[in-house]
């Protein structure tokens, strides 16, 4: 099983690319649970909500891992919960980082917010590019500090799609 994670700031194309990758390569896709949660409970979240959201995201990831598809596409993982929690509340549940590090990921596609316009969907909260770049840098730093396999994806929508498709194709065809 190859596990690919789409990560990075909001409105950088994670969900869109996860869908494109799924259409091209099949496999099993796990969507970002926080979007469902906020649709039901609103976007005014608390630290207690982070716990609920992260546990459900992880439950869904682990359930998909149990199926053992040839390709598992994660439209985010616990890194987003960890970094958003730290950003919004100055702390994160203590179990998040160890749980994240306990799992193997074959590739993180880290999406740069530059090159595509921010899209307000009623749930997003960082229209300023500087804020999204800061989140991108936090993602890059964490992935680098923890020796995680990562490829940065940038450019317009077409360039993002081409780079992501090529990277996943390479990953799937490794010996």
Residue, then its C-alpha position, 0 to 999 in steps of 0.5 A: x500500500x502506498x499512502x499519499x497525503x495532500x497537505x498545506x494551507x487552506x484554498x491551495x487545492x488539496x481536495x481538488x487534487x485528491x479528487x483528480x488523483x482518485x479519478x486517475x489512479x483509483x485507490x481509496x480516498x479519505x476526505x477532510x473530516x473537519x469540513x463535515x464537522x464545521x458544516x454541522x457545528x459551525x466554524x467557531x471551534x474550541x480546543x475541545x473540538x480539535x480533539x473530536x475532529x482529530x480523533x475522527x480523522x484518524x479513525x477514518x484514516x485507520x479504517x482505510x488503512x485496514x482495507x489495505x488499498x494499493x493507493x490510499x489518498x489522504x485529503x489531509x491528516x493529523x498534521x493539519x489538526x496539530x498545526x491549526x490547533x497550535x495556531x488557533x489555541x496555542x496548544x494541541x492535544x498531547x497525543x496528536x504528534x505521537x499518533x502522526x509519527x506512528x504512521x508511515x506516509x510514502x509521500x506528502x504533497x505540500x501545496x503552496x498557496x501562491x499561484x492560485x486565488x483564495x476561494x471563500x467557501x464559508x469555512x475558510x478563515x485565512x484570505x491573507x496570503x501572508x497567513x497562508x504562507x506562514x501555515x505553509x512554512x509551518x507544514x514544511x518545517x514540521x515535515x522537514x524536522x521529522x524527515x517525512x517524504x515531501x514534494x512541494x506543489x506550486x503553480x497554477x491549477x494545471x501545473x499543480x495537477x500535472x506535478x501531482x499526477x507525475x509524482x503519484x505515478x512515479x510512486x506507484x511504479x517504484x520497484 
